[in-house]
Amino acid sequence: MKICFTSALFCDEKKLDQLDKPGHFERNENYDYFLFTNLDPILLDTSWDVINIANNKNISTVSCNIKKSRYTKFLSWHYFDSIQKEYDVIFYCDAWVVPNNKKDWKSLASKISKEQKFPFAQTEHNREVCRKGGINAELDRILMSKRDTPQSIHKTKKLLKSYDPNVDFNYPQYYENTCFGYKFKSKSVRDITYELWTLYKHKHMSYRDQPLWNFLLLKNKLNPIIQNDLKDNTLRNMKHFLELGNISGLEKTKYVNEHSWFIRKYENEGSMRENYTQKNKDT
């Protein structure tokens, strides 16, 4: 089974010190690992194979670097098609996150491949308020944490409601996009990710991709494979973790790092995350 891991990192070179730091990790020689960027690969010290796609025609009309990064985040299949490269399953993770080479990735890839309707695996939102409150709950949290402006969120809601007024923004379901995996040739995956990219480029759409993604899942009546052990803070909500009992915090950290498919390197989070509302337009 041909497996590829991808990540993406775009910013102005002058703000490189604010950016997430792509990590070092153990690679499997049978898999490919690509990080897509607009930067010179020599600037990034990492285990990823770094590919500069700054001149790719699919992002040439997009001004925001954060939005540019979402092209290969969701449409890596489209990029690989253009260079005549093919995989069975693609896995994505944010740049400060690394794949755990101790896990049996072939087994997870096989699970994804066998899904007929929508072979896309991801985690539910780690916060109950978002899982119960849906899109509106996350939009509220985005404003609370100053991850986007009230004006941008208002325009985003208006655009989405005009696109499909039947979608319930309070529907009790919500998924995260920190990391996920999908079947490369799936038509349903290709259709929804292309639809996302088409809408996401709109000038009135928030650069936050999760509200749009969850909107499209509801619109298209698609349910992803729930894989909450992909990362630490969603694995902690799972039954087998809650049943561990009163073990030490250190032991719990070791447990989640061993059992998560992706390991989140918190020390690699960039300072740009502190105030996206001031920085998202030019990072």
C-alpha positions, 0 to 999 in steps of 0.5 A: 500500500502506497502511503504519503504524509503531507504538511503545509507551511506558508509565510513571509520569510521576514516572519519565519521566526513566528512560524510553526517549527516543522519537526524532526521524526523517525521516517518509514522508508516505505512512505513519502513525507512532503511539506509544501511551502512558499519558502526556500527549503534550506530555511527549514530544518526538518525530517520532511522533504520540503517542496516549494510550490510558491509558483503553483498556478492554483494558489497564484490568485490567493493573497493570504499565505494561510489560505494558500497553505490549504490548497495542499492541505485539502487538495494534495491529491490534485497536486499529485495528479498534476505531477502524475504521482499516485498513492492509496492513502494520504495523511495530513498533519499541521507542521508542528505535529509529527507522524508516530512511526511506531504505529501501524499505518498500513492498518489505518490506511486499510481501514480508510480504504475499505470505507465505501461512501466517504473514506476520510478519517479525522477526530471529533472536536476535543471540546464538548461545547463544540461537539454539542453546539456545532458550527455556531459554537466554534465560531463563538470560540474563534471570536473569544480566542481572537482567531478572527475578527467579528466582521470576518465571521459575520461575512463568512456566515452570510456567505455560507447561509446564502450558499445553502440556507438548509444547513443547521449551524447548531447541529450537534456535530463538529470535527477538527482538521489538525490531522486526517487521512483519506483515500487518494482516489475517492470521488466523494473526498475529491468532490468535497475538498474541491468544493471547499477550495472553491469557497475558501478562496472567496474574499469574504470567507474566513481563513479558519477552515474548520467552520467551512469544512463542517458546513460542507459535511452537513450540506453533503450529508457526509460522515467521516470515519471518527478516529479520535486517537489520531492526536493526544487531546481527543484520545484523552476523551476516549473510553480506554484512556478514561479507564486508566484510573489514577496514574500519574500525569507523566504516565498519562503523557507517555500513554497518549504519545505512544498511542496517538497516530500523530504526536503534537510537539507543543514546543514547535507552535509558533508565536503567530498563533497568539494573535491571528486577527492581526497577522493572518493577512500577511503571514 
